[in-house]
Amino acid sequence: MSLLALLVVAFIALLHLWFLVLEMFLWTRPSGRRAFGLSEEFAQQSKVLAANQGLYNGFLAAGLLWGLWLGASGRPVILFFLGCILVAGVFGGLTATRKVLWIQALPAFIGIVLMLLA
């Protein structure tokens, strides 16, 4: 695997760990509400759902980190988790906000392309 592909995958893993923090721990705080454009009332009402969503982002990050830890034999694992992220990003971009396409789906797509070229 190329160094660029590995760096992009590591970046995507860190990005999803940040999503975990935002959704699980900062959702109702000003920084979390600002990141997602939420009112205080909506953030309070949806914090359990957001925490669940954050946990899933943590699993995605863990899968990518596991694939990186496996080295060359982790390529299928990385591709699987990048594929999951790509699908989730496209779905989020179509159903939630277009911003998800750029923040989640595009990096996953780039990671998949780089992994396939490596």
Summary of the structure (lengths in Angstrom):
residues: 118
radius of gyration: 14.8
end to end distance: 4.8
largest distance: 47.0
contacts: 374
relative contact order: 0.16
helix: 87%
strand: 0%
